[in-house]
């Protein structure tokens, strides 16, 4: 169980250097995060983009070897280079630089050379708080706008796989709504019931329950007051939100108002994808790189 985002760094230092392809690396925010991870011995960056700008940033940030530069000014071609490197197992994780997200993801899902490995790409964020005893996984607040039940099941299973790669034995999954009882007028509660029905007779390596309001998932006092009996209640690991609005609001409120530290990764491709926003702090970018490295390493260990 992760008690703090800071534990990602401790864990990542135990992993061999991971090769990280950065698409359009000519960006000061990205190079800053890359330098930190490289200095810690965690990644070996392959910097794809405008060579002269990348070299200028390397000097500015004093990025030390090992690294390599691939000169490519065209966004589609730079993306294709990164996809080929992933497919040829030349890199272990992928990071978005100054490339438009749509351009990068278009390459990821390309039917000819893309790296999509599951039916659905999804985003999982991890947040730790100064006032809470462990990290919370939040999904999906960045990729899927209004997932249906089948898509939510895929989102759940990707998040569980991430938790497993980080050492969780049997993560606790909570289906988030506004209330803890099924109400036909609240679609998220109906879908939560359908998801539980889907898993009812299946052998699974995680706990799942819902619907729950957020307080029912993080507060044992709330659970006791409402008479809730659930292994997930009050002690959730993975919070599955009903739609992108809810997940995104929770994630950003956690960071910008509650003092939370964060990391995030895109799952469902042949390698973890770090797709951060320019608004994310340098620390959040570094944490996301660490999370991707650990996910890659953990999945490799799980598959052996």
N, C-alpha and C positions, 0 to 999 in steps of 0.2 A: 504493500500500500504506500503510495506517495503521500507524504505529509506536507511537502513543500515543493514548489517548482525548482527551488535551489538544489534539490536532490538530483535533478537531471544532470547537472554538471558533474557531480561526484560519480554518477553512474557512467557518464559518457567518457570520462577519463580512463576508464578500464577497457575501453574498446579500441581496437586498432584503427589507425587513420582511415577515414572513409572518404572515397572519392565523390566529390560533389560538383555537378555541372551547373553553372549559373548562366541562364539565358539573358543576354543583354546586361552584362556585368558592369557596364560603364555608368555606375550610379554610386554616389558617395555613401548613401545609407546602407546599401548592400555590401560594398567593400568594407565598410566599418565593421559590420557583423561578421563578414568572412574572415577579416584579419583576427578578430578575437578568437574565433573557433580554430583558426589555423595556428595561432600562437599557442593555444592550449594543446596542440597536437592531435586535435579531434578530426579535422578534415584536410584533404588535399584538394584545393579548388581548381576546376577547369573553367576558365573565364572566357565565355563566348560573347563577342560583341565588337565594338569599335576599338581596335587595338590602341590607337594613339591616346584615346580617352582613358582606357583601362590602365595603360602604362603610367599616365599622369597621376591617376588615383593611387596606383601602387606606390609611387614615390611619395605622394602626400601622406598616405597612411603607413608607409614603411612596412608593407606586406613582404614577409620573408618567404623564400623557397621552403617547401616545394609548392609550386603552382605552375600552370601552363595557360597560355592565351591562344585562342582561336579567333582569328580576325574575320568577322562577318557583320556587315552593316545592315543587311536585310533581315527583318524580323522573322519572316517565314522560313528563310534558309537557316537562320540561327537556331530556330526551334527544331527544324528537321535534323540538324547536326546533333542536337541534344537527344532527340528521340532515337537516332541511330546508335548513339553511344550507350543509351540504356539497353536497347535491344541486343547490342553486342556485348553486354555486361562489362563495359569499360568504366561505367560510373555506378554508384550505389544509391545516390539520392539526387534529386533535381530541385533547383531553386529558381524562382522567378526573380529576374532583375528588373530593368527598366522596360520590359516588354509589356505590351497590353495583355491583360489577362485572357481576353477572348482569343488572341492570336496563339498564346501558349496552349490553352485548353483545346483549341481547334486541332493543334498538332497532337496533343495527347490522345484524342479520340479518333484521329484519322484512321480509316479502315485499312490503308495500305501500310503505313509505317508507324502508326501510333502505339502508345504503350498502355492503353487501357486494359486492365486485367480482370475486371469485374463488370457486372452489368451496370453498376452505378458508381460514380465518383461521389464521395462525401467528405465533409470537413468535420474534424473533431478538434475542439479546443480544450485545453486543460487550464484551470485557474486555481491558484492557491491564495488564501486570504490571511491577513494578520490575526483574524479573530476566529478562524475555524481550524479544526484539528487535522484536516487532510485535504488533498486536492479533489476537485470535482471535474469530471469530464463532461463536456457539453456538446451535443450534436443535434441537428446540423444548423449552424448559424451563418453559413457562407456559400453553400453550393445549391442545395435543393429548396426551391421556393415553397412548394406546397405538396410534399410527398404523400402518396397514397399509402395504404396499409402494406402492400407488397414492397414498396420502396423503403418504408420505415423499417421493415424487417431486414432489408439489406443494410441500411444505415446502422441498425443495432448490431448486426453481426460484424460489420467492419470495426465499430467502436470496441466491441468485445475482443476482437483480434488484436487491436492496438493495446488494450489493457493487458492481455495475455503476454504480449511481447515485452511489456514493462514489468512482468513478474507477478501480476495478479493471478491468483489461483482460480477463484470463482467470483468474478466481479458482480456487483449488485446494480441492476439496471432499473431505473425508475421512469415511467411514462408520465410526462408532465402535462398537466392541464391546469384549470383554474380551481377545480374542486376534486374531491377524492371519491366521489360517487358517480356512477354512470347516469348521464342526463341526455335524453334523446335530442335536446336542443343544443347541446354542446358537442360538436362533431369529434373533438379530440378525445372525449371520454368514450364515445362509441367506438372509435378506432382503437383505443387502448384495450377495450374489451375484446375486440376482434383479434388483436395481436396476442393477447393472453390465450385466447382460444386456439390460435395457431400453434402455440408452443405447449399446450396442455399435455399432449400425449407424446411429446418428443423428448429424447434424451439430450439434455443440453448441459454445457459446462459453465453456466452462469445462472444467477437468480434474476427474475424479472417480475415486476408487479406494477400495477397502476389501475386507473388513473390516480395521480396524486397532485395536489398543489405543492409548490416549492417548499413551503414550510414543513409539509408532511415528510419530505425527503431529507431534510437537513436538521431537523429539531426533534429530539426525543420527547421534549415537553409537549410539542404539538401532537405527536403520535399518542402520548398518554392521555392528553386532554380529549382527543377525538376517539379514543378507544380503538385505535387501529392496530391490527395484529398482522405484521408482515416483517419478514427478514430484511426487506429493502427499506421499509419505513424508518426514517430518522437516521439512516446510515447508508445512503445511496452513494455509489461510485460514479455511475454513468447516467446523466440526465438526458433523456430523449425528448426534444421539444416538438410541439405539434407542427411548426412551420418555421420558415427562415426568419420571419419577423420576431417571433418569440425567442428563438435561439440567439439571434444577433443582439437583441435588446438586453437579454440576460448577460451575454458575454461582455458587451461593451460597458454596461452598467457596473459589472464586477470590476473591470479594470479602471474605468475613469472616475467612478464614485466610491467604490468600496476598497480601493487600494490593493486590488488583486494583481498578482503577477501571472502572466499568461504565456502559453505556447500553443501553436496550432499546426495541423498537418492535413494535407489532402490524401485520402486513401482510395484504393480501388484501381491504382495503376501498378505497373511492374516494379515501381519503387516509390517510396514516400516522396511527396512533393511539398516543398516549402513555398507557400504562396502568401506572403505577408503584404500588408498595406504600408504605404509611405507614412501613414499616421501612426503606425506601430513604433514603439520605442526601440532603441538599439538593443536593449535588454530582451524585449519580446522577440525580436528577430533572432538573436542568439539562442534564446530558449527554444525557438521553433526548429532551428538547425539541430540542436541537441536532441530534441524529440524525434526528428526524422532519423538521425543517426542511430538512436537507441531502438527505434521501431525496426529499422533495417537489420540491425544486429540481432535483436530479439527474435524476429521472424526467421532469420537464418538458423538460429539455435533451435527454435521450435520445430523446424522442418527436418532437422538432423536426427 
